[in-house]
Amino acid sequence: MHYFVFLNFEVLSSSNYDRDFIYNEMEELGLYAKIQLGGDLQPLPEGTFIGEYKFEDKEDLKNTIYTEVSELFNKNGINARLFIAVSEKATIGVEDITAKKS
């Protein structure tokens, strides 16, 4: 079965948070901070990642992603809050919102 994983994290504290290193490591796990829309790569909001996986069970997939990301953060001294969602289907969009002047 194919599943989409949506992950967001917020760094709560870290002695040496290296954003580029963590983002590259997340890509190694199959989680990406950009998505392809209309032929262009669009960045997702800070700390947001999406990935597509072939896995037997979505609960096992969620637990696997949680374990891998937790190990990555622990190994690098990062305390963070994680949000992980796993779904069989996904409709995705990225839009910039500009406040209108009154």
VOVO-685267 format. One record per residue: residue number from 0; residue in one letter; x, y, z of N, C-alpha, C, O in turn. Coordinates in steps of 0.1 Angstrom, whole numbers, plus 2048, in hexadecimal, padded with zeros to 3 digits. Example, Ala and Ser with C-alpha at 12.3 -4.5 7.8 and 13.67 -1.06 7.14 Angstrom:
REM residues 2
<pos 0; code A; npx 884; npy 7C7; npz 84E; capx 87B; capy 7D3; capz 84E; cpx 884; cpy 7DF; cpz 84E; opx 88E; opy 7DF; opz 855>
<pos 1; code S; npx 880; npy 7EA; npz 847; capx 889; capy 7F5; capz 847; cpx 881; cpy 800; cpz 84F; opx 886; opy 80B; opz 850>
***
This chain:
REM residues 102
<pos 0; code M; npx 808; npy 7F4; npz 800; capx 800; capy 800; capz 800; cpx 809; cpy 80C; cpz 800; opx 813; opy 80D; opz 806>
<pos 1; code H; npx 805; npy 817; npz 7F9; capx 80C; capy 823; capz 7F9; cpx 806; cpy 82D; cpz 803; opx 7FA; opy 82F; opz 803>
<pos 2; code Y; npx 80E; npy 834; npz 80A; capx 80A; capy 83D; capz 814; cpx 812; cpy 84A; cpz 813; opx 81D; opy 84A; opz 80F>
<pos 3; code F; npx 80B; npy 855; npz 816; capx 812; capy 862; capz 817; cpx 814; cpy 865; cpz 826; opx 80C; opy 862; opz 82E>
<pos 4; code V; npx 820; npy 86B; npz 829; capx 823; capy 86F; capz 836; cpx 825; cpy 87E; cpz 836; opx 82D; opy 883; opz 82E>
<pos 5; code F; npx 81F; npy 884; npz 83F; capx 820; capy 893; capz 842; cpx 827; cpy 894; cpz 850; opx 821; opy 88F; opz 859>
<pos 6; code L; npx 832; npy 89B; npz 850; capx 839; capy 89D; capz 85D; cpx 83C; cpy 8AB; cpz 85F; opx 840; opy 8B2; opz 855>
<pos 7; code N; npx 83A; npy 8B0; npz 86B; capx 83E; capy 8BE; capz 86E; cpx 845; cpy 8BD; cpz 87C; opx 841; opy 8B6; opz 885>
<pos 8; code F; npx 850; npy 8C5; npz 87D; capx 857; capy 8C5; capz 88A; cpx 859; cpy 8D4; cpz 88E; opx 85B; opy 8DD; opz 885>
<pos 9; code E; npx 85A; npy 8D6; npz 89B; capx 85E; capy 8E3; capz 8A0; cpx 869; cpy 8E0; cpz 8AA; opx 868; opy 8D8; opz 8B3>
<pos 10; code V; npx 875; npy 8E7; npz 8A7; capx 880; capy 8E5; capz 8B0; cpx 87D; cpy 8ED; cpz 8BD; opx 87B; opy 8F9; opz 8BD>
<pos 11; code L; npx 87D; npy 8E5; npz 8C8; capx 87B; capy 8EC; capz 8D5; cpx 888; cpy 8F1; cpz 8DC; opx 888; opy 8FB; opz 8E2>
<pos 12; code S; npx 893; npy 8E9; npz 8DA; capx 8A0; capy 8ED; capz 8DF; cpx 8AB; cpy 8E4; cpz 8D8; opx 8A8; opy 8D9; opz 8D5>
<pos 13; code S; npx 8B6; npy 8EA; npz 8D6; capx 8C1; capy 8E3; capz 8D1; cpx 8CE; cpy 8EB; cpz 8D3; opx 8CF; opy 8F7; opz 8D2>
<pos 14; code S; npx 8D9; npy 8E3; npz 8D6; capx 8E6; capy 8EA; capz 8D8; cpx 8ED; cpy 8ED; cpz 8CB; opx 8F4; opy 8F7; opz 8CA>
<pos 15; code N; npx 8EA; npy 8E6; npz 8C0; capx 8F0; capy 8E9; capz 8B3; cpx 8E7; cpy 8E4; cpz 8A8; opx 8EB; opy 8DB; opz 8A0>
<pos 16; code Y; npx 8DB; npy 8EA; npz 8A6; capx 8D2; capy 8E6; capz 89B; cpx 8D8; cpy 8EB; cpz 88E; opx 8DA; opy 8F7; opz 88C>
<pos 17; code D; npx 8DA; npy 8E1; npz 885; capx 8DF; capy 8E4; capz 878; cpx 8D4; cpy 8E1; cpz 86E; opx 8D2; opy 8D5; opz 86A>
<pos 18; code R; npx 8CC; npy 8EB; npz 86A; capx 8C0; capy 8E9; capz 862; cpx 8C3; cpy 8E1; cpz 855; opx 8BC; opy 8D8; opz 852>
<pos 19; code D; npx 8CE; npy 8E5; npz 84E; capx 8D1; capy 8DF; capz 841; cpx 8D4; cpy 8D0; cpz 843; opx 8D0; opy 8C8; opz 83B>
<pos 20; code F; npx 8DC; npy 8CD; npz 84D; capx 8DF; capy 8BF; capz 850; cpx 8D2; cpy 8B7; cpz 853; opx 8D0; opy 8AC; opz 84D>
<pos 21; code I; npx 8CA; npy 8BC; npz 85B; capx 8BD; capy 8B5; capz 85F; cpx 8B4; cpy 8B3; cpz 853; opx 8AF; opy 8A9; opz 851>
<pos 22; code Y; npx 8B3; npy 8BE; npz 84A; capx 8AB; capy 8BD; capz 83E; cpx 8B0; cpy 8B2; cpz 835; opx 8A9; opy 8AB; opz 82F>
<pos 23; code N; npx 8BE; npy 8B1; npz 833; capx 8C4; capy 8A7; capz 82B; cpx 8C1; cpy 899; cpz 831; opx 8BF; opy 890; opz 829>
<pos 24; code E; npx 8C2; npy 898; npz 83E; capx 8C0; capy 88B; capz 844; cpx 8B1; cpy 887; cpz 843; opx 8AE; opy 87B; opz 841>
<pos 25; code M; npx 8A8; npy 890; npz 843; capx 89A; capy 88D; capz 841; cpx 898; cpy 888; cpz 833; opx 890; opy 87F; opz 831>
<pos 26; code E; npx 89F; npy 88E; npz 829; capx 89E; capy 889; capz 81B; cpx 8A2; cpy 87A; cpz 81A; opx 89D; opy 872; opz 813>
<pos 27; code E; npx 8AD; npy 877; npz 822; capx 8B2; capy 869; capz 822; cpx 8A7; cpy 860; cpz 827; opx 8A7; opy 854; opz 824>
<pos 28; code L; npx 89E; npy 865; npz 830; capx 893; capy 85D; capz 835; cpx 887; cpy 85C; cpz 82B; opx 87D; opy 855; opz 82E>
<pos 29; code G; npx 888; npy 864; npz 821; capx 87D; capy 865; capz 817; cpx 873; cpy 870; cpz 81A; opx 868; opy 870; opz 814>
<pos 30; code L; npx 877; npy 879; npz 822; capx 86E; capy 885; capz 826; cpx 874; cpy 891; cpz 81F; opx 87F; opy 894; opz 821>
<pos 31; code Y; npx 86B; npy 899; npz 818; capx 870; capy 8A4; capz 810; cpx 869; cpy 8B1; cpz 814; opx 85D; opy 8B1; opz 818>
<pos 32; code A; npx 871; npy 8BC; npz 814; capx 86C; capy 8C9; capz 818; cpx 867; cpy 8D1; cpz 80C; opx 863; opy 8DD; opz 80D>
<pos 33; code K; npx 867; npy 8CB; npz 800; capx 862; capy 8D1; capz 7F4; cpx 859; cpy 8C7; cpz 7ED; opx 85B; opy 8BB; opz 7EE>
<pos 34; code I; npx 84F; npy 8CC; npz 7E6; capx 846; capy 8C4; capz 7DE; cpx 846; cpy 8C9; cpz 7D0; opx 847; opy 8D5; opz 7CD>
<pos 35; code Q; npx 843; npy 8C0; npz 7C6; capx 842; capy 8C4; capz 7B8; cpx 833; cpy 8C8; cpz 7B5; opx 82A; opy 8C0; opz 7B7>
<pos 36; code L; npx 832; npy 8D4; npz 7B1; capx 824; capy 8D9; capz 7AE; cpx 825; cpy 8E1; cpz 7A0; opx 82D; opy 8EB; opz 79F>
<pos 37; code G; npx 81E; npy 8DD; npz 797; capx 81E; capy 8E4; capz 78A; cpx 82C; cpy 8E4; cpz 783; opx 82F; opy 8EE; opz 77D>
<pos 38; code G; npx 834; npy 8DA; npz 785; capx 841; capy 8DA; capz 77F; cpx 84C; cpy 8E1; cpz 787; opx 858; opy 8E1; opz 783>
<pos 39; code D; npx 848; npy 8E8; npz 792; capx 852; capy 8EF; capz 79A; cpx 853; cpy 8E9; cpz 7A8; opx 849; opy 8E3; opz 7AD>
<pos 40; code L; npx 85F; npy 8E9; npz 7AE; capx 860; capy 8E5; capz 7BC; cpx 85C; cpy 8F1; cpz 7C5; opx 861; opy 8FC; opz 7C4>
<pos 41; code Q; npx 853; npy 8EE; npz 7CE; capx 84E; capy 8F8; capz 7D7; cpx 852; cpy 8F4; cpz 7E5; opx 850; opy 8E9; opz 7EA>
<pos 42; code P; npx 858; npy 8FE; npz 7ED; capx 85B; capy 8FB; capz 7FB; cpx 84F; cpy 8FA; cpz 804; opx 845; opy 901; opz 802>
<pos 43; code L; npx 850; npy 8F1; npz 80D; capx 845; capy 8EF; capz 817; cpx 849; cpy 8F9; cpz 823; opx 854; opy 8FD; opz 824>
<pos 44; code P; npx 83F; npy 8FC; npz 82B; capx 843; capy 904; capz 837; cpx 84E; cpy 8FE; cpz 83F; opx 850; opy 8F2; opz 83F>
<pos 45; code E; npx 855; npy 907; npz 847; capx 860; capy 902; capz 84F; cpx 85D; cpy 8F7; cpz 858; opx 853; opy 8F7; opz 85F>
<pos 46; code G; npx 865; npy 8EC; npz 857; capx 863; capy 8E1; capz 860; cpx 859; cpy 8D7; cpz 85B; opx 856; opy 8CE; opz 862>
<pos 47; code T; npx 854; npy 8D9; npz 84F; capx 84A; capy 8D0; capz 849; cpx 850; cpy 8C7; cpz 83E; opx 857; opy 8CC; opz 835>
<pos 48; code F; npx 84C; npy 8BA; npz 83E; capx 852; capy 8B1; capz 835; cpx 846; cpy 8A7; cpz 830; opx 83D; opy 8A5; opz 837>
<pos 49; code I; npx 848; npy 8A2; npz 824; capx 83E; capy 898; capz 81F; cpx 846; cpy 88D; cpz 818; opx 851; opy 890; opz 812>
<pos 50; code G; npx 841; npy 881; npz 819; capx 847; capy 876; capz 812; cpx 83D; cpy 86C; cpz 80E; opx 832; opy 86C; opz 813>
<pos 51; code E; npx 840; npy 863; npz 805; capx 837; capy 859; capz 800; cpx 83F; cpy 84B; cpz 802; opx 84A; opy 84A; opz 7FE>
<pos 52; code Y; npx 838; npy 842; npz 808; capx 83E; capy 835; capz 80C; cpx 835; cpy 829; cpz 808; opx 828; opy 82B; opz 808>
<pos 53; code K; npx 83B; npy 81E; npz 804; capx 834; capy 812; capz 802; cpx 836; cpy 80A; cpz 80F; opx 841; opy 806; opz 812>
<pos 54; code F; npx 82B; npy 807; npz 816; capx 82C; capy 801; capz 823; cpx 820; cpy 7F8; cpz 826; opx 815; opy 7FC; opz 820>
<pos 55; code E; npx 821; npy 7EE; npz 82D; capx 815; capy 7E5; capz 830; cpx 80B; cpy 7EC; cpz 839; opx 7FF; opy 7EA; opz 836>
<pos 56; code D; npx 80F; npy 7F3; npz 843; capx 806; capy 7F8; capz 84D; cpx 809; cpy 806; cpz 851; opx 814; opy 809; opz 853>
<pos 57; code K; npx 7FF; npy 80F; npz 851; capx 801; capy 81D; capz 853; cpx 806; cpy 820; cpz 861; opx 80D; opy 829; opz 863>
<pos 58; code E; npx 801; npy 819; npz 86B; capx 805; capy 81B; capz 879; cpx 814; cpy 817; cpz 87A; opx 81B; opy 81E; opz 881>
<pos 59; code D; npx 818; npy 80C; npz 874; capx 826; capy 808; capz 874; cpx 82F; cpy 813; cpz 86D; opx 83A; opy 816; opz 872>
<pos 60; code L; npx 82A; npy 818; npz 862; capx 831; capy 823; capz 85B; cpx 833; cpy 82F; cpz 864; opx 83E; opy 835; opz 865>
<pos 61; code K; npx 828; npy 833; npz 86B; capx 829; capy 83F; capz 874; cpx 833; cpy 83C; cpz 87F; opx 83B; opy 845; opz 882>
<pos 62; code N; npx 833; npy 830; npz 885; capx 83C; capy 82D; capz 88F; cpx 84B; cpy 82D; cpz 88A; opx 854; opy 831; opz 891>
<pos 63; code T; npx 84D; npy 827; npz 87E; capx 85A; capy 827; capz 878; cpx 85F; cpy 835; cpz 876; opx 86B; opy 838; opz 879>
<pos 64; code I; npx 857; npy 83D; npz 870; capx 85C; capy 84B; capz 86D; cpx 85F; cpy 852; cpz 87B; opx 869; opy 859; opz 87C>
<pos 65; code Y; npx 856; npy 851; npz 884; capx 858; capy 857; capz 892; cpx 865; cpy 852; cpz 898; opx 86D; opy 85A; opz 89D>
<pos 66; code T; npx 868; npy 845; npz 897; capx 874; capy 840; capz 89D; cpx 881; cpy 845; cpz 895; opx 88A; opy 849; opz 89C>
<pos 67; code E; npx 880; npy 845; npz 888; capx 88C; capy 84A; capz 880; cpx 88F; cpy 859; cpz 883; opx 89A; opy 85D; opz 885>
<pos 68; code V; npx 884; npy 861; npz 883; capx 886; capy 870; capz 885; cpx 88A; cpy 872; cpz 894; opx 893; opy 87B; opz 896>
<pos 69; code S; npx 884; npy 86B; npz 89D; capx 888; capy 86C; capz 8AB; cpx 897; cpy 869; cpz 8AD; opx 89E; opy 870; opz 8B4>
<pos 70; code E; npx 89C; npy 85E; npz 8A7; capx 8AA; capy 85A; capz 8A8; cpx 8B3; cpy 865; cpz 8A2; opx 8BD; opy 868; opz 8A7>
<pos 71; code L; npx 8AF; npy 86B; npz 896; capx 8B6; capy 875; capz 890; cpx 8B8; cpy 881; cpz 899; opx 8C2; opy 887; opz 89B>
<pos 72; code F; npx 8AC; npy 886; npz 89F; capx 8AC; capy 891; capz 8A8; cpx 8B4; cpy 88F; cpz 8B4; opx 8BC; opy 897; opz 8B9>
<pos 73; code N; npx 8B2; npy 883; npz 8BB; capx 8BA; capy 87F; capz 8C7; cpx 8C9; cpy 87F; cpz 8C4; opx 8D0; opy 884; opz 8CD>
<pos 74; code K; npx 8CD; npy 879; npz 8B9; capx 8DB; capy 878; capz 8B6; cpx 8E1; cpy 886; cpz 8B4; opx 8ED; opy 887; opz 8B6>
<pos 75; code N; npx 8D9; npy 890; npz 8B0; capx 8DE; capy 89D; capz 8AE; cpx 8DB; cpy 8A7; cpz 8B9; opx 8DC; opy 8B3; opz 8B7>
<pos 76; code G; npx 8D6; npy 8A2; npz 8C4; capx 8D3; capy 8AB; capz 8D0; cpx 8C8; cpy 8B5; cpz 8CD; opx 8C8; opy 8C0; opz 8D2>
<pos 77; code I; npx 8BE; npy 8B1; npz 8C6; capx 8B2; capy 8B9; capz 8C3; cpx 8A6; cpy 8B5; cpz 8CA; opx 8A2; opy 8A9; opz 8C9>
<pos 78; code N; npx 8A0; npy 8BE; npz 8D2; capx 893; capy 8BC; capz 8D8; cpx 889; cpy 8C2; cpz 8CF; opx 889; opy 8CE; opz 8CC>
<pos 79; code A; npx 87F; npy 8BA; npz 8CB; capx 875; capy 8BF; capz 8C2; cpx 867; cpy 8B9; cpz 8C4; opx 866; opy 8AF; opz 8CB>
<pos 80; code R; npx 85D; npy 8C0; npz 8BF; capx 84F; capy 8BB; capz 8BF; cpx 84C; cpy 8B6; cpz 8B1; opx 84F; opy 8BD; opz 8A7>
<pos 81; code L; npx 847; npy 8AA; npz 8B0; capx 845; capy 8A4; capz 8A3; cpx 836; cpy 8A2; cpz 8A1; opx 82E; opy 89F; opz 8AA>
<pos 82; code F; npx 831; npy 8A4; npz 894; capx 824; capy 8A1; capz 890; cpx 825; cpy 898; cpz 884; opx 82C; opy 89C; opz 87A>
<pos 83; code I; npx 81F; npy 88C; npz 884; capx 820; capy 883; capz 878; cpx 812; cpy 87F; cpz 875; opx 80A; opy 87A; opz 87E>
<pos 84; code A; npx 80F; npy 87F; npz 868; capx 802; capy 87A; capz 863; cpx 805; cpy 871; cpz 857; opx 80E; opy 874; opz 84F>
<pos 85; code V; npx 7FE; npy 866; npz 857; capx 7FF; capy 85C; capz 84C; cpx 7F2; cpy 85A; cpz 846; opx 7E8; opy 858; opz 84C>
<pos 86; code S; npx 7F1; npy 85B; npz 838; capx 7E4; capy 85A; capz 831; cpx 7E6; cpy 852; cpz 824; opx 7F1; opy 852; opz 81E>
<pos 87; code E; npx 7DC; npy 84B; npz 820; capx 7DC; capy 844; capz 813; cpx 7DB; cpy 84D; cpz 807; opx 7E0; opy 84A; opz 7FD>
<pos 88; code K; npx 7D4; npy 858; npz 809; capx 7D2; capy 862; capz 7FF; cpx 7D6; cpy 870; cpz 804; opx 7D4; opy 873; opz 810>
<pos 89; code A; npx 7DA; npy 878; npz 7FB; capx 7DE; capy 886; capz 7FE; cpx 7DB; cpy 88F; cpz 7F3; opx 7DE; opy 88C; opz 7E7>
<pos 90; code T; npx 7D5; npy 89B; npz 7F6; capx 7D4; capy 8A6; capz 7ED; cpx 7DD; cpy 8B1; cpz 7F3; opx 7DB; opy 8B5; opz 7FE>
<pos 91; code I; npx 7E6; npy 8B6; npz 7EB; capx 7F0; capy 8BF; capz 7F0; cpx 7F0; cpy 8CC; cpz 7E8; opx 7EF; opy 8CC; opz 7DC>
<pos 92; code G; npx 7F3; npy 8D6; npz 7F0; capx 7F4; capy 8E4; capz 7EA; cpx 7FD; cpy 8EC; cpz 7F2; opx 7FD; opy 8EB; opz 7FE>
<pos 93; code V; npx 804; npy 8F5; npz 7EC; capx 80C; capy 8FF; capz 7F3; cpx 809; cpy 90D; cpz 7ED; opx 80A; opy 90F; opz 7E1>
<pos 94; code E; npx 805; npy 916; npz 7F5; capx 802; capy 923; capz 7F1; cpx 807; cpy 92E; cpz 7FA; opx 807; opy 92B; opz 807>
<pos 95; code D; npx 80C; npy 939; npz 7F5; capx 810; capy 944; capz 7FE; cpx 804; cpy 94D; cpz 800; opx 7FC; opy 94F; opz 7F6>
<pos 96; code I; npx 802; npy 952; npz 80C; capx 7F7; capy 95A; capz 80F; cpx 7FD; cpy 968; cpz 812; opx 805; opy 969; opz 81B>
<pos 97; code T; npx 7F8; npy 972; npz 80B; capx 7FD; capy 980; capz 80E; cpx 7F1; cpy 987; cpz 814; opx 7E6; opy 988; opz 80E>
<pos 98; code A; npx 7F3; npy 98D; npz 820; capx 7E8; capy 995; capz 826; cpx 7E5; cpy 9A1; cpz 81D; opx 7ED; opy 9A8; opz 818>
<pos 99; code K; npx 7D8; npy 9A3; npz 81C; capx 7D3; capy 9AF; capz 814; cpx 7D2; cpy 9BB; cpz 81D; opx 7CE; opy 9BA; opz 829>
<pos 100; code K; npx 7D6; npy 9C6; npz 818; capx 7D6; capy 9D2; capz 820; cpx 7C7; cpy 9D7; cpz 820; opx 7C0; opy 9D6; opz 817>
<pos 101; code S; npx 7C4; npy 9DC; npz 82C; capx 7B6; capy 9E1; capz 82E; cpx 7B4; cpy 9EE; cpz 829; opx 7A9; opy 9F4; opz 829>
***
